[in-house]
Amino acid sequence: MGNYLKEINADQFEAEVLSSKKPVVVDFYSTECPPCEALAPKLDSIAEKFSSEISFFKIFRQNNKELAQKLGVSSSPTLLFYSDGKEMSERLTGGIRKKTIYEHIANLLPIELFNKLNTHAEKINRLADVIIIGGGPGGLTAALYAAQAKLKTIVIDQGMPGGQVSTTHMISNYPGTGKPVHGYELMHHMSTQVLEAGAVLFPAVDITSVKISHKNNMHEVIIDDEVIITAPAIIFATGAEPRLLNVAGEKEFKGKGISYCATCDGKYYEDKELIVIGGGNSAVEESIFLTRFASKITVIHQFDYLQANKTAQETLLNNEKVQIVWDSEPRKFEKSADGKMAVTIENVKTKEVNTISSDGVFIFIGMSPNGKIIPEEIQRNQWGYILSNSEMATNLPGVYVVGDIREKSIRQAITAASDGCIAAVQAERYIESLHNKKNAK
């Protein structure tokens, strides 16, 4: 840490923050908090740039609980932005990207002054043996094997390591756990093991560009527009993300009544009524989880039968909290004055249109491959999943793919981990072959 980010406590808050003549950025942080650790160096470097015009403070949340509660700070890290003693813009929490912080700081200063201070430092170059993009079970397993093989291994994640598994309530079929474990717990252990093996993690970063080499066998990834990482082998483990319905109102109410993660948001609907859209494995299993909180769940499905496994179907259909609207699809989402979500649905057979109201909506209609940052020269199928052989190799030398982004029939944490193991071993062999060719010349 530099000297630009000053630590204060609750007693100093009014004088340093509320009475400050300069704009202020406040970081509420905690110990044993991976997102806090990821944020600290980013915020320190930003504070160095803007300290002449903005004051930057950090507050240890655990020792200043009353202040945190008074301000409504309930998670770490939380960034607050002040001007003239008043909080400006929205708060930032969780895995916070550098780019997002810059966007908020730009609102605190005149644009000319912001641009003047926001000078780009000289880019930092880092050399690795293996670059892994994505920190889910596939990426972290690849990192573990690569690091234990004494390869210089760098893991880059646009969020926090863990992927979808970290937001899964319970994992009951991952070998070696001995019992069902929380998804975040499993991924925490995996991340810790990877770090102890010697891999380097860059979490919550923006990937500026990815360039695949066709000449010198050195692939390049630029993060946050300031760090250039090169390596002869690269493994894509970018996963997949929830598929959107693309129905009117969906984007507007995403995170404001519409959710895609039962584990993340289910707890906010204690004794509330919910609508779930979908009828596959994820929809049925997440609906079962939501019955722990909701008083009533209405499942809307486009077919007259569920597509989930039989055991999950039986559990859902036998739950008295659940009712199913068959042969129907949503056409529009709206929010009423009392905060209720209204879903206009159409029966695909009779064309009858109805509106159903609830306290919240959860959408589970499958996943889409997260391949936007993957260069187009890497071959993929018609749905956007990356093609590879049994050794996880793509059509380009030194480029591998693992996990949900890969074309495959089964997408589970354990199959992603298996992919990661294979890719790391093959990457090691590929790098060794390059060394052998170089030495033979």
Protein Blocks (a to p, Z undefined) as FASTA:
>chain_A
ZZkbccddfklmmmmmmmpcbdcddddddehilklmmmmmmmmmmmmmmmmmpccddddf
klmmmmmmmnopabdcdddddeehiaedjddehjddfklmmmmmmmmpcfklmmmmmpcc
dddddddfbdcedjbfklmmmmmmmmmnopacddddfbdghijmlmgfbdckbghklpac
dfklmmmmmmmmmmmnopacdehiacfbacddfklopacddehhlaccddfbdcdfebpa
dddekighklmmgoilpacbfklmmmmmgoiacddedjbfklmmmmmmmmmmmmbdcddd
fbfbdfbdfklmmmmmmpmkbccdehiacfbdcddfkopacdddddfklopacddddfbd
cddebjcddfklpcfklccdfkopacddfkopafbehiacehjlbgcfbdcfklmmmmmm
mmmmmmmmmmmmmmmmmmmZZ
